[in-house]
């Protein structure tokens, strides 16, 4: 019987989610890796390495990338691990 790690790692999951969302928004806004690296003040190589190991992103870099790529509020909340309640236009808080 093989041993498996059955424990979820929410930090790893959020880091991987961030990288996949960053790729989505880079494609959406037609931005290259070099554009994002320049916007957050790191070299292309550093950004590439951090995308390969997403847990190595600093919080400040994560926030700068989300601002530069114009992440939606819902996606921002998913990345930082905040649960938000999204209301439809004109909805009321009961």
C-alpha positions as CSV (number, residue, x, y, z in Angstrom):
1,X,0.0,0.0,0.0
2,X,1.5,3.3,-1.1
3,X,1.6,6.3,1.3
4,X,-0.1,9.4,0.1
5,X,-0.3,12.8,1.6
6,X,-4.0,13.3,2.2
7,X,-3.6,16.7,3.9
8,X,-4.4,19.8,1.8
9,X,-2.0,22.7,1.7
10,X,-4.0,25.8,1.3
11,X,-0.9,28.0,0.9
12,X,0.4,25.9,-2.0
13,X,-3.1,25.9,-3.6
14,X,-3.4,29.7,-3.4
15,X,0.2,30.1,-4.8
16,X,-0.7,27.9,-7.7
17,X,-4.0,29.7,-8.2
18,X,-2.1,33.0,-8.3
19,X,0.3,31.8,-11.0
20,X,-2.6,30.4,-13.2
21,X,-4.6,33.6,-12.8
22,X,-1.5,35.7,-13.6
23,X,-1.1,33.7,-16.8
24,X,-4.7,34.3,-17.6
25,X,-4.5,38.0,-17.1
26,X,-1.2,38.3,-18.9
27,X,-2.9,36.6,-21.9
28,X,-6.0,38.8,-21.5
29,X,-4.0,42.0,-21.5
30,X,-1.4,40.8,-24.0
31,X,1.5,41.3,-21.5
32,X,4.8,39.5,-21.7
33,X,6.8,38.1,-18.8
34,X,9.3,41.0,-19.3
35,X,6.5,43.6,-19.1
36,X,5.3,42.2,-15.7
37,X,8.9,41.9,-14.4
38,X,9.6,45.5,-15.2
39,X,6.3,46.7,-13.7
40,X,7.1,45.0,-10.3
41,X,10.8,45.9,-10.3
42,X,12.5,42.5,-10.7
43,X,14.5,40.9,-13.5
44,X,12.9,38.5,-16.1
45,X,14.9,35.6,-14.6
46,X,13.6,36.3,-11.0
47,X,10.0,36.4,-12.2
48,X,10.4,33.2,-14.2
49,X,11.9,31.4,-11.2
50,X,9.1,32.7,-8.9
51,X,6.5,31.5,-11.4
52,X,8.1,28.1,-11.3
53,X,8.0,28.1,-7.4
54,X,5.1,30.3,-6.6
55,X,5.5,30.1,-2.9
56,X,8.6,32.3,-3.3
57,X,6.6,35.4,-4.4
58,X,6.7,38.2,-1.8
59,X,3.4,39.7,-0.8
60,X,4.4,43.0,-2.2
61,X,5.2,41.4,-5.6
62,X,1.9,39.6,-5.5
63,X,0.0,42.8,-4.9
64,X,1.9,44.7,-7.6
65,X,1.2,42.0,-10.1
66,X,-2.5,41.9,-9.2
67,X,-2.6,45.7,-9.6
68,X,-0.6,45.8,-12.9
69,X,-2.7,43.0,-14.5
70,X,-6.0,44.4,-13.1
71,X,-7.2,41.3,-11.3
72,X,-10.9,41.3,-10.6
73,X,-11.9,41.8,-7.0
74,X,-13.2,38.3,-6.8
75,X,-9.9,36.9,-8.1
76,X,-7.9,39.1,-5.7
77,X,-9.9,37.7,-2.8
78,X,-9.4,34.1,-3.9
79,X,-5.6,34.7,-4.1
80,X,-5.2,36.3,-0.7
81,X,-7.6,33.8,0.9
82,X,-10.4,36.1,1.9
83,X,-14.0,34.9,1.6
84,X,-16.2,37.6,0.1
85,X,-19.9,37.7,-0.5
86,X,-20.6,39.0,-4.0
87,X,-24.0,40.6,-4.5
88,X,-25.8,41.0,-7.8
89,X,-26.3,44.6,-9.0
90,X,-28.9,46.2,-6.8
91,X,-28.9,43.4,-4.3
92,X,-29.5,44.0,-0.6
93,X,-27.7,42.7,2.4
94,X,-30.3,40.7,4.4
